[in-house]
Amino acid sequence: GQQLNQSPQSMFIQEGEDVSMNCTSSSIFNTWLWYKQDPGEGPVLLIALYKAGELTSNGRLTAQFGITRKDSFLNISASIPSDVGIYFCAGQRAGGTSYGKLTFGQGTILTVHP
Amino acid sequence: DGGITQSPKYLFRKEGQNVTLSCEQNLNHDAMYWYRQDPGQGLRLIYYSQIVNDFQKGDIAEGYSVSREKKESFPLTVTSAQKNPTAFYLCASSIRGSDLREQYFGPGTRLTVT
């Protein structure tokens, strides 16, 4: 199955810095989701996006559904130590055979130094 | 509290043995999914079920089997035919047939086969 191209693969930042990560695809998506996964745990949904151009915030997190419907971005402002973890993007491709199925990016490992 | 439970958290088996992973949800979701996660990789879909008594193969179904006899339960059997069964297995669920395509994950089961 197709994987989304998520970048960067890892980030090492100082507490208080802002973070940006993105996912891109050659296919059109009708849904973009962003998850955070702590070590040894299941992913937790952070933000869901359903419309091209949509910009949604959840506390210090902001995500956008790209206008082309082939990409999405996640920003974290003023990072804190508990932001450490793996961030995944996931999308549902437009088209009937993809109904209910998500495609995941490889993840961005975030490390925050106090 | 509504949620998804997976048991056990850690599972150890000898090569050549079949093993069944449990997944139960009380969210009243119609759709359920099984994913496999390997270190440094995203999630790959094994099987999914949109409704009771129906399920579909995902991207990496070989060596796995599932059943969906009840809405709340979607057990996954890792058979001896699976060549590399050691991995972190995640179960998820979602509402079927709506515009909401968000999937919610359980805590995962780490399977080690030696």
HADDOCK unambig.tbl for C-alpha pairs under 7 A between the chains (distance, minus, plus):
assign (segid A and resid 1 and name CA) (segid B and resid 59 and name CA) 5.59 0.50 0.50
assign (segid A and resid 41 and name CA) (segid B and resid 107 and name CA) 4.97 0.50 0.50
assign (segid A and resid 41 and name CA) (segid B and resid 108 and name CA) 6.21 0.50 0.50
assign (segid A and resid 42 and name CA) (segid B and resid 90 and name CA) 6.71 0.50 0.50
assign (segid A and resid 42 and name CA) (segid B and resid 105 and name CA) 5.69 0.50 0.50
assign (segid A and resid 42 and name CA) (segid B and resid 106 and name CA) 5.59 0.50 0.50
assign (segid A and resid 42 and name CA) (segid B and resid 107 and name CA) 4.38 0.50 0.50
assign (segid A and resid 42 and name CA) (segid B and resid 108 and name CA) 5.64 0.50 0.50
assign (segid A and resid 43 and name CA) (segid B and resid 105 and name CA) 6.11 0.50 0.50
assign (segid A and resid 44 and name CA) (segid B and resid 105 and name CA) 6.90 0.50 0.50
assign (segid A and resid 45 and name CA) (segid B and resid 104 and name CA) 6.96 0.50 0.50
assign (segid A and resid 100 and name CA) (segid B and resid 101 and name CA) 6.79 0.50 0.50
assign (segid A and resid 104 and name CA) (segid B and resid 42 and name CA) 5.82 0.50 0.50
assign (segid A and resid 104 and name CA) (segid B and resid 43 and name CA) 5.95 0.50 0.50
assign (segid A and resid 105 and name CA) (segid B and resid 42 and name CA) 5.61 0.50 0.50
assign (segid A and resid 106 and name CA) (segid B and resid 41 and name CA) 4.94 0.50 0.50
assign (segid A and resid 106 and name CA) (segid B and resid 42 and name CA) 4.05 0.50 0.50
assign (segid A and resid 107 and name CA) (segid B and resid 42 and name CA) 6.06 0.50 0.50
